[in-house]
Each structure stands twice: as C-alpha cells, then as structure tokens.
C-alpha cells in the first residue's frame, strides 16, 4: 500500500486537494478537520473508515464529512481519484453564509442570491 499522488490549489479561499490512487489498496491516512468538508469522488471506488464505522462509495459521489470525525480512504480499484474541498477560514465560522443544516432547496436559493457565475 502507498499514499496517493496529490496536487493542491487554493483559489478565492477554497482549498482543493486532489488525490490519485494508482493501485487498489492504496490508503490516504486517517485525519479529522476543524470544519465540515466535502470530498468529491471523481472516479473509482473507495472504502471510507471513520469514527462511526465504514462506508463504501462509488464515483461519481459527493461525500460530506462532519468536523471532528477521523476518517481515511482506501482505494477499492486502481486509478481512483478524489478531491477534498475546504473553505479556508479562521475562527468559529460564525460568519458563514450557509448554516451546517441547510437544505437542498436553500442551497439553490443561496446560489441565486450569491451568484458564482458572471452575467
């Protein structure tokens, strides 16, 4: 087993770390975060082990991991690619635009209010 090949970018306070597993069985070490975050599983399959057990995910999939949950990913097939996406911020996150329990409908409403596309 080995660690994935990684690349990272930080743009407009959004940090994205791309991980590419070459072989099935490759593992990205266990870790936890201070804020909730999203992992985009772009290709392949992973086993996610976490404080509450384990889950298998198949791409394409968005995986939400709550803050403070220790988790690790193991590739279940070769050439599995996933990206961890984080907002970079300081403090408690009290100035966030969206609350952690936002609904799908509320997310779309926010995208209308705070457009992410140029007219």
C-alpha positions as CSV (number, residue, x, y, z in Angstrom):
1,X,0.0,0.0,0.0
2,X,1.1,3.6,-0.7
3,X,-0.1,7.1,-0.3
4,X,-1.9,8.7,-3.3
5,X,-0.3,11.2,-5.7
6,X,-1.5,14.6,-4.6
7,X,-1.9,18.1,-6.0
8,X,-3.4,21.1,-4.4
9,X,-4.7,24.5,-5.3
10,X,-6.1,27.4,-3.3
11,X,-8.3,29.9,-5.1
12,X,-10.6,32.6,-3.5
13,X,-10.5,30.9,-0.1
14,X,-11.3,27.5,-1.4
15,X,-8.7,24.8,-0.9
16,X,-8.9,21.7,-3.2
17,X,-6.6,18.8,-2.7
18,X,-6.6,16.2,-5.5
19,X,-5.7,12.6,-4.6
20,X,-5.0,9.9,-7.2
21,X,-4.7,6.3,-6.1
22,X,-2.7,4.3,-8.6
23,X,-3.4,0.8,-7.1
24,X,-6.3,-0.8,-5.3
25,X,-5.4,-1.0,-1.6
26,X,-3.6,2.4,-1.6
27,X,-4.7,4.4,1.5
28,X,-4.8,8.0,2.5
29,X,-4.1,8.3,6.2
30,X,-6.7,8.9,8.9
31,X,-7.3,12.5,9.9
32,X,-10.0,14.9,11.1
33,X,-10.9,18.5,10.3
34,X,-12.0,21.5,12.3
35,X,-14.9,22.3,9.9
36,X,-17.3,20.1,7.9
37,X,-15.9,19.4,4.4
38,X,-16.8,17.8,1.1
39,X,-14.9,15.1,-0.8
40,X,-15.6,14.7,-4.5
41,X,-15.1,11.1,-5.5
42,X,-14.4,11.6,-9.2
43,X,-13.5,8.1,-10.4
44,X,-13.3,4.6,-8.9
45,X,-14.4,3.2,-5.6
46,X,-13.3,3.9,-2.0
47,X,-13.8,2.4,1.4
48,X,-14.1,5.3,4.0
49,X,-13.3,4.2,7.5
50,X,-14.5,6.7,10.1
51,X,-15.3,7.1,13.8
52,X,-18.8,5.7,13.2
53,X,-17.8,2.7,11.2
54,X,-17.1,2.4,7.5
55,X,-18.8,3.0,4.1
56,X,-18.1,2.2,0.5
57,X,-18.7,4.8,-2.1
58,X,-18.7,4.6,-5.9
59,X,-17.9,7.5,-8.2
60,X,-19.3,10.0,-9.0
61,X,-20.2,10.9,-5.4
62,X,-20.1,13.9,-3.1
63,X,-19.2,12.8,0.4
64,X,-19.8,15.1,3.4
65,X,-17.7,14.5,6.5
66,X,-18.6,16.4,9.7
67,X,-16.0,18.2,11.6
68,X,-14.0,16.3,14.2
69,X,-14.7,12.9,12.6
70,X,-11.5,11.0,12.0
71,X,-11.6,9.3,8.5
72,X,-9.4,7.6,6.0
73,X,-9.9,6.5,2.4
74,X,-8.7,3.2,0.8
75,X,-9.0,2.6,-2.9
76,X,-11.0,-0.4,-3.9
77,X,-9.9,-0.2,-7.6
78,X,-6.9,1.2,-9.4
79,X,-6.9,4.8,-10.7
80,X,-9.3,6.1,-8.2
81,X,-9.4,9.9,-7.9
82,X,-10.9,12.1,-5.2
83,X,-10.7,15.7,-4.2
84,X,-11.1,17.2,-0.7
85,X,-12.7,20.6,-0.8
86,X,-12.4,23.0,2.1
87,X,-13.1,26.7,2.8
88,X,-10.1,28.4,4.4
89,X,-11.2,30.4,7.4
90,X,-10.3,31.4,10.9
91,X,-12.5,31.4,14.0
92,X,-15.6,29.5,14.6
93,X,-17.2,30.0,11.1
94,X,-19.9,32.2,12.6
95,X,-19.8,34.5,9.5
96,X,-20.6,31.6,7.1
97,X,-23.4,32.4,4.6
98,X,-24.9,28.9,5.0
99,X,-25.7,27.1,8.2
100,X,-24.5,23.5,8.5
101,X,-28.1,22.1,8.3
102,X,-29.0,23.9,5.1
103,X,-31.5,22.1,2.8
104,X,-31.0,21.4,-0.9
105,X,-33.7,24.0,-1.7
106,X,-31.9,26.6,0.5
107,X,-28.6,25.8,-1.3
108,X,-30.2,26.7,-4.6
109,X,-31.7,29.9,-3.1
110,X,-28.3,31.0,-1.9
111,X,-26.7,30.4,-5.3
112,X,-29.4,32.7,-6.7
113,X,-28.6,35.3,-4.1
114,X,-24.8,35.0,-4.2
115,X,-24.1,34.1,-7.8
116,X,-21.0,32.2,-8.6
117,X,-21.2,32.9,-12.3
118,X,-20.6,36.1,-14.2
119,X,-23.6,37.6,-16.1
